[in-house]
Amino acid sequence: MFLKFILALLPILWLVFFLCYLKMPAYKACPLALVIAILLALVYWKAPAIEVFTAGLEGVVMALWPIAIVIIAAIFTYNLTVKTGAMAKIQKMLTSVSNDKRVLVLIIAWGFGGFMEGMAGFGTSVAIPASILCGLGFNPIFATVVCLVSNATPTAFGSIGIPTVTVASITGYDPITTATVVSLQLFIMVVFTPLLLVVIAGGGLKSLKTSWHIALISGLGFAIMQLITSRFIGAELPAVTGSVASMVLTVLAAKILCKNTPEEYKVVPTEEAQAADQEHLSLREALRAWAPFILIFVFLLTVSKLVPPVYEVLSAVKTSIIIYAGEGASPYTFSWLSTPGVLILIAAVIGGLLQKASGSDMLTVMGQTLKQMSKTIITLMTILAAAKVMGYSGMTRDIAAFLVAVTGTAFPLVAPLIGSIGTFVTGSATSSSVLFGALQAETARAIGVQEIWLIAANTMGSTAGKIISPQNISVATAATGNTGKESEILRTTFKYYLLYIVIYGLIAFFGMGLLAFAP
């Protein structure tokens, strides 16, 4: 069992070592990790070659649709708003709320990023906020790090709640109950994260002295609204309602409590933002500038399960094929109209037309976006192919089985760690739910813990994995022009990952009394 554990970890250890210590770009390290996973699956796990090949192929297809299309659409949206000059106007509106970089990080990375995660997920919550921060003049590495940390907790309810809905479906639990337990477990870190972001943005604990109350209001607003939504509505909207509440409260708190920004925390606007600042924006111009993002919200909400008539019609336009050739294969479905990437792309085109962009402008921007994203797409295809090979061959399961055998009744301490491993490998909290949801339930029965607690702990832990996931980091670096610097970012974010996973483990081990507050 120990040998299997070590061998199964090799692709992951490869990524950690070569990204962190040898500073190899992700688009080079991930293909080599795929080769290692394939060799291990063939030689040690004795998987048939056709199954290994089709497992990898399924990962490549998943990387292209829906993940790559979402990321390309998100980056295209941002690049087009830059081309039309709308982004400079958005920057002006954001900086008019506050010129304090700590407050802007809370509004853009935490609030707006949480909103994008709740609505679309698949990297949009990192790509778009990080791009906006860079446009405001923030250091690209800094923008990437704060958006990765901000993206952690909302991931549990990303893409209209898919990770939590999925784990509830797999384990047979009610989605509302599951969502409520997940929200209870995450509550502390949802409140804590804005405080941490202020410390990162301000360069130390001293930055909390004049802004701790704003960060606390921002976190409490998100956490309380997320919990209420989970308890009374379900898993689809907690991140959306929580982020909107957080943004509104943060703006109000900044206006009331932070009128004078200390010089060391003031944002120096870019030349584009300075030019836009000379213009008075009418309501019509403001709406036109925000049009692509407003349309993204409207489209994603309208086509979600929250509007069944529209959802049922558009989601019916799909193609299902079986890619994996092994036992237990399920059809892979291409949703052609209801996938977030298509909706974001349509919103971007309509928004671009409203902003007077020509067809040639859009084609030029799309070409630039595809060139910008090429290395990221390579990373996505190879890391997801490796994840599928590891999952289907049994490597991922053997990692978890060893941890169960070693920890025994102390397993709740490492239950979130297992969830985070799933996200680190696949880049998806939903995939982590698929990989380990049933395992967490089985382990809970074996050690006498309520199943739903460890099921939720897997989802809680999967959010921490987002901070260090090579897929998520590659999306962020592409959005901020940092491709090739993944190793530097991973070294920076790893300490935050450790902080989250330790706290999550303590919550999972000591916090089971919180189940009394679940429905």
C-alpha positions in Angstrom: 0.0 0.0 0.0 2.8 2.4 0.8 4.6 1.6 -2.5 1.4 2.3 -4.4 1.0 5.5 -2.4 4.5 6.7 -3.3 4.3 5.7 -7.0 0.8 7.3 -7.4 2.2 10.5 -5.9 5.0 10.7 -8.5 3.2 12.8 -11.1 2.1 15.2 -8.3 5.6 15.3 -6.8 7.0 16.0 -10.2 4.8 19.0 -10.6 5.6 20.4 -7.2 9.3 19.9 -7.6 9.7 21.2 -11.1 7.3 24.1 -10.7 8.5 25.2 -7.3 12.2 24.4 -7.3 13.4 24.1 -10.9 11.1 27.0 -12.0 10.0 25.1 -15.1 7.0 26.7 -16.9 3.7 24.7 -16.4 3.3 24.1 -20.2 6.6 22.2 -20.1 6.2 20.4 -16.7 2.6 19.2 -17.2 3.2 17.2 -20.4 6.1 15.4 -18.6 3.8 14.7 -15.6 1.3 13.2 -18.1 4.1 10.9 -19.5 4.9 9.7 -15.9 1.2 9.0 -15.2 0.8 7.0 -18.4 4.0 4.9 -17.8 2.9 4.2 -14.2 -0.7 3.3 -15.3 0.7 0.9 -18.0 3.6 -0.7 -16.1 2.6 -0.8 -12.5 -1.2 -0.5 -12.4 -1.4 -2.8 -15.5 -4.1 -0.7 -17.2 -4.8 -1.7 -20.8 -3.2 0.7 -23.3 -6.6 1.5 -25.0 -8.0 2.5 -21.6 -5.0 4.7 -20.8 -5.2 6.3 -24.2 -9.0 7.0 -24.0 -8.7 8.2 -20.4 -6.2 10.8 -21.5 -8.3 11.7 -24.5 -11.3 12.3 -22.2 -9.1 14.7 -20.2 -8.0 16.6 -23.3 -11.6 16.9 -24.5 -12.7 18.2 -21.1 -9.8 20.7 -21.1 -11.0 22.0 -24.5 -14.8 21.9 -23.7 -16.0 23.4 -21.5 -12.9 24.7 -19.6 -10.7 26.3 -22.4 -13.7 27.8 -24.1 -14.8 29.5 -20.9 -11.3 30.9 -20.2 -10.8 32.1 -23.8 -14.2 33.8 -23.7 -13.4 35.4 -20.4 -10.0 36.7 -21.6 -11.6 37.8 -24.9 -14.2 39.8 -22.9 -11.5 41.6 -21.0 -9.3 42.2 -24.0 -12.2 43.6 -26.0 -13.2 46.1 -23.2 -9.5 47.2 -23.2 -9.7 47.7 -27.0 -12.9 49.7 -26.9 -11.6 51.9 -24.0 -14.4 50.6 -21.7 -12.0 49.1 -19.2 -10.5 52.5 -18.5 -14.0 53.7 -17.7 -14.6 50.7 -15.4 -11.3 51.4 -13.7 -12.4 55.0 -13.1 -15.7 53.9 -11.6 -13.9 51.4 -9.3 -11.2 53.9 -8.2 -14.0 56.4 -7.6 -15.2 54.2 -4.8 -11.8 54.3 -3.2 -8.2 54.8 -4.2 -7.1 52.5 -1.4 -5.5 49.3 -2.9 -6.7 47.3 0.1 -10.3 48.3 -0.6 -10.0 47.7 -4.3 -8.6 44.2 -3.7 -11.7 43.5 -1.5 -14.1 44.8 -4.1 -12.5 43.3 -7.3 -10.6 40.1 -6.2 -12.8 39.1 -3.3 -16.3 40.4 -4.2 -16.3 40.5 -8.0 -14.1 37.4 -8.2 -16.5 35.5 -5.9 -19.4 36.7 -8.1 -17.7 35.4 -11.3 -16.9 32.1 -9.5 -20.5 31.7 -8.4 -21.8 32.5 -11.9 -19.3 30.9 -14.2 -16.3 29.3 -12.5 -13.8 27.5 -14.7 -11.1 30.2 -14.2 -13.2 33.3 -15.0 -13.1 34.3 -11.3 -9.3 34.5 -11.5 -8.8 35.7 -15.1 -11.1 38.7 -15.2 -10.5 40.2 -11.7 -6.7 39.7 -12.1 -6.9 41.4 -15.5 -8.8 44.3 -14.0 -6.3 44.7 -11.2 -3.4 44.8 -13.7 -5.3 47.4 -15.6 -5.5 49.5 -12.5 -1.7 49.4 -12.2 -1.2 46.6 -9.7 1.9 44.4 -10.1 0.9 41.3 -12.2 2.4 38.8 -9.7 0.6 40.4 -6.9 -2.7 40.5 -8.8 -2.4 36.8 -9.6 -1.7 35.8 -6.0 -4.5 37.8 -4.4 -7.0 36.5 -7.0 -5.9 32.9 -6.4 -6.3 33.3 -2.6 -9.6 35.1 -3.1 -10.9 32.3 -5.3 -10.5 29.6 -2.6 -13.7 29.7 -0.5 -16.2 30.6 -3.3 -15.2 27.6 -5.2 -17.4 25.3 -3.1 -20.4 27.0 -4.8 -18.8 27.8 -8.2 -20.6 27.6 -11.5 -24.0 27.8 -9.9 -23.1 25.3 -7.1 -21.8 22.4 -9.3 -19.2 21.0 -6.8 -21.6 20.8 -3.9 -24.6 19.6 -6.0 -22.3 17.0 -7.5 -21.1 15.6 -4.2 -24.6 15.6 -2.9 -25.8 13.7 -6.0 -23.0 11.1 -5.8 -23.6 10.4 -2.1 -27.4 10.6 -2.1 -27.7 13.5 0.3 -30.1 16.4 0.0 -28.3 19.4 -1.8 -29.7 21.9 0.7 -28.5 20.0 3.7 -25.1 19.4 2.0 -24.8 23.1 1.1 -25.7 24.2 4.6 -23.0 22.0 6.2 -20.4 23.2 3.6 -21.3 26.8 4.5 -21.0 26.1 8.2 -17.5 24.6 7.7 -16.4 27.4 5.5 -17.8 30.2 7.7 -14.6 31.0 9.6 -12.4 31.1 6.5 -14.9 33.2 4.6 -14.7 35.8 7.4 -10.9 35.5 7.7 -10.0 35.7 4.0 -10.7 39.4 3.5 -8.5 40.1 6.5 -5.7 38.1 4.9 -6.2 39.9 1.6 -5.8 43.2 3.3 -2.5 42.0 4.9 -1.2 40.8 1.5 -2.3 44.0 -0.2 -0.8 46.2 2.5 2.4 44.3 2.9 2.0 43.3 6.5 -0.2 43.2 9.6 0.1 47.0 10.1 -2.2 47.4 7.1 -5.1 46.1 9.2 -4.9 49.0 11.6 -7.0 51.3 9.4 -9.0 48.8 7.4 -9.7 45.8 9.7 -13.3 46.9 10.1 -13.9 47.1 6.4 -12.4 43.6 5.8 -14.5 42.2 8.7 -17.7 43.6 7.3 -16.8 42.3 3.8 -16.2 38.8 5.2 -19.2 38.7 7.5 -21.5 39.9 4.8 -20.3 37.2 2.4 -20.4 34.4 5.1 -23.8 35.3 6.6 -25.6 35.7 3.2 -23.9 32.5 1.9 -25.2 30.5 4.9 -28.7 31.9 4.7 -28.9 31.2 1.0 -27.6 27.6 1.5 -30.1 27.0 4.3 -33.2 28.3 2.6 -32.5 28.2 -1.2 -29.9 25.6 -1.9 -26.4 25.1 -3.4 -26.9 27.1 -6.6 -26.6 30.7 -5.4 -24.7 31.0 -2.1 -21.5 32.4 -3.8 -23.5 34.7 -6.0 -25.6 36.2 -3.2 -22.7 36.2 -0.8 -20.4 38.1 -3.2 -23.0 40.7 -4.1 -23.7 41.3 -0.4 -20.0 41.6 0.3 -19.4 44.1 -2.6 -22.3 46.3 -1.5 -21.2 46.3 2.2 -17.6 46.8 1.3 -18.4 49.9 -0.9 -20.6 51.4 1.9 -18.0 50.7 4.6 -15.3 52.2 2.5 -17.3 55.4 1.9 -18.1 55.7 5.6 -15.1 54.4 7.4 -12.1 55.0 5.1 -12.5 58.5 3.7 -8.7 59.3 3.9 -6.4 56.8 2.4 -2.8 56.7 3.8 -0.3 57.6 1.1 1.4 54.2 1.2 -1.8 52.4 0.2 -3.0 54.7 -2.6 -3.2 53.3 -6.1 -1.3 55.1 -8.8 -3.7 54.9 -11.8 -2.5 53.9 -15.3 -2.3 56.5 -18.1 -5.5 55.1 -19.6 -7.3 55.4 -16.3 -6.0 59.0 -15.8 -7.3 59.9 -19.3 -10.7 58.5 -18.5 -10.7 60.3 -15.2 -10.8 63.6 -17.1 -14.2 62.6 -18.5 -17.5 62.8 -16.8 -19.3 59.5 -17.2 -23.1 59.5 -17.7 -25.2 56.6 -16.5 -25.6 55.5 -20.2 -21.8 55.5 -20.7 -21.3 53.6 -17.4 -23.8 51.0 -18.4 -22.2 50.6 -21.8 -18.8 50.1 -20.3 -20.1 47.4 -18.0 -22.4 45.9 -20.7 -20.4 42.7 -21.3 -20.3 41.9 -17.6 -23.9 42.7 -17.0 -24.9 40.5 -20.0 -22.7 37.7 -18.6 -24.6 37.9 -15.4 -28.0 38.0 -17.1 -27.2 35.2 -19.6 -25.7 32.9 -17.0 -28.6 33.5 -14.6 -31.3 33.1 -17.3 -29.8 29.9 -18.6 -29.2 28.3 -15.2 -31.5 25.8 -13.5 -33.0 28.7 -11.7 -35.0 29.4 -14.9 -36.2 25.9 -15.8 -38.0 26.7 -19.1 -34.9 28.3 -20.7 -32.5 25.9 -19.1 -34.4 22.8 -20.3 -34.6 24.1 -23.9 -31.0 25.1 -24.3 -29.5 22.2 -22.3 -31.3 19.8 -24.6 -29.0 20.9 -27.4 -26.2 18.6 -26.6 -24.2 15.6 -27.9 -23.1 12.7 -25.7 -20.4 10.3 -26.7 -18.4 7.6 -24.8 -14.7 8.4 -24.8 -13.2 6.2 -22.1 -13.1 2.6 -23.2 -12.8 1.0 -19.8 -15.3 -0.3 -17.3 -17.6 2.2 -15.6 -17.4 4.7 -18.5 -20.1 7.3 -18.7 -21.0 9.4 -21.8 -19.2 12.7 -22.1 -21.7 15.4 -22.9 -21.1 18.5 -25.0 -23.7 21.2 -24.0 -23.5 23.4 -27.0 -25.7 26.3 -25.9 -25.9 26.2 -22.1 -22.2 26.0 -21.4 -20.8 29.2 -19.7 -18.1 29.7 -22.3 -20.6 30.1 -25.2 -22.8 32.4 -23.1 -19.8 34.6 -22.1 -18.6 34.8 -25.7 -22.1 35.9 -26.9 -22.2 38.5 -24.1 -18.8 39.7 -25.1 -19.7 40.1 -28.8 -23.0 42.0 -28.0 -21.2 44.1 -25.4 -18.5 44.9 -27.9 -21.1 46.0 -30.5 -22.7 48.3 -27.9 -19.2 49.7 -27.3 -18.9 50.4 -31.1 -16.3 47.7 -31.7 -16.2 46.6 -35.4 -16.1 43.0 -36.7 -12.5 43.4 -37.6 -11.7 44.7 -34.2 -13.3 41.6 -32.6 -11.4 39.2 -35.0 -8.1 40.9 -34.2 -8.8 40.7 -30.4 -9.8 37.1 -30.7 -6.6 36.2 -32.6 -4.5 38.0 -29.9 -6.4 36.1 -27.2 -5.8 32.7 -28.8 -2.1 33.5 -29.1 -2.0 34.7 -25.5 -3.8 31.5 -24.3 -1.9 28.9 -26.4 0.5 27.8 -23.7 -2.3 27.8 -21.1 -4.3 25.4 -23.4 -1.3 23.1 -23.6 -1.2 23.1 -19.8 -4.9 22.4 -19.4 -5.0 19.6 -21.9 -2.0 17.7 -20.4 -2.8 18.2 -16.7 -6.4 17.1 -17.2 -5.3 14.1 -19.3 -2.9 13.1 -16.4 -5.7 13.5 -13.9 -8.0 11.2 -15.9 -5.3 8.6 -16.3 -4.6 8.7 -12.6 -8.3 8.5 -11.7 -9.3 5.7 -14.1 -6.2 3.6 -13.4 -6.8 3.7 -9.6 -3.8 5.8 -8.7 -5.8 8.6 -7.1 -7.9 6.1 -5.2 -4.7 4.5 -3.8 -3.4 7.8 -2.5 -6.6 8.3 -0.6 -6.7 4.7 0.6 -3.3 4.9 2.2 -4.2 8.1 4.0 -7.3 6.4 5.4 -5.3 3.4 6.6 -2.7 5.5 8.3 -4.9 8.0 10.1 -7.8 5.8 11.3 -10.2 7.7 13.6 -8.1 10.9 13.1 -9.1 10.8 9.5 -11.2 14.0 9.7 -7.9 15.9 10.1 -6.8 14.8 6.6 -10.3 14.6 4.9 -9.9 18.2 3.6 -6.4 17.4 2.5 -7.7 14.6 0.3 -10.2 17.0 -1.2 -7.5 19.5 -2.0 -5.4 16.8 -3.7 -8.3 16.2 -6.0 -8.5 19.8 -7.0 -4.7 20.2 -7.2 -4.5 17.3 -9.7 -7.6 18.1 -11.8 -8.0 21.9 -11.3 -11.7 21.3 -10.5 -13.5 21.1 -7.1 -16.3 19.2 -9.0 -13.8 16.6 -10.1 -12.5 16.3 -6.5 -16.2 15.6 -5.5 -16.4 12.9 -8.1 -13.1 11.3 -7.2 -13.4 11.3 -3.4 -17.0 11.9 -2.4 -17.9 8.3 -2.1 -14.6 7.5 -0.4 -15.3 10.1 2.3 -18.7 8.6 2.9 -17.4 5.1 3.2 -14.6 6.2 5.6 -17.1 8.1 7.8 -19.1 4.9 8.2 -16.0 2.9 9.1 -14.8 5.3 11.8 -18.3 6.2 13.2 -18.5 9.8 11.9 -21.7 11.3 10.3 -21.2 10.8 6.6 -22.4 14.3 5.5 -19.7 15.9 7.7 -16.8 14.3 5.8 -18.6 14.7 2.5 -18.8 18.4 3.1 -15.2 18.4 4.4 -14.0 17.1 1.0 -15.7 20.0 -0.7 -14.2 22.4 1.9 -10.7 21.0 1.3 -11.2 21.2 -2.4 -11.4 24.9 -2.2 -7.8 25.1 -0.8 -6.5 23.1 -3.7 -7.6 25.9 -6.0 -4.9 28.2 -4.6 -2.1 25.9 -5.9 -3.8 24.1 -8.8 -1.5 24.3 -11.9 -4.6 24.7 -14.0 -5.8 27.7 -12.0 -2.3 29.2 -11.9 -1.9 28.9 -15.6 -5.2 30.7 -16.2 -4.1 33.5 -13.9 -0.7 33.8 -15.5 -2.2 34.0 -19.0 -4.6 36.7 -17.9 -1.9 38.8 -16.4 0.8 38.2 -18.9 2.9 36.1 -16.5 3.1 32.9 -18.5 6.4 31.2 -17.6 6.3 32.5 -14.0 4.0 29.7 -12.6 6.8 28.4 -10.3 7.3 31.8 -8.6 3.5 32.1 -8.1 3.2 28.6 -6.7 6.0 29.2 -4.2 4.2 32.3 -3.0 0.7 30.7 -2.8 1.8 27.4 -1.3 2.1 29.0 2.2 -1.4 30.2 2.0 -2.6 26.8 0.9 -0.9 25.3 4.0 -2.6 27.8 6.2 -6.0 27.0 4.8 -5.6 23.2 4.8 -4.4 23.2 8.4 -7.4 25.3 9.6 -9.8 23.2 7.5 -8.4 20.0 9.1 -9.0 21.4 12.6 -12.5 22.5 11.6 -13.3 19.0 10.3 -11.9 17.3 13.4 -13.2 19.5 16.1 -16.3 21.1 14.6 -18.8 18.3 14.2 -21.0 20.0 16.8 -21.9 22.4 14.0 -24.2 19.7 12.5 -26.7 20.7 15.1 -27.3 23.9 13.0 -27.9 21.9 9.8 -31.4 21.1 8.5 
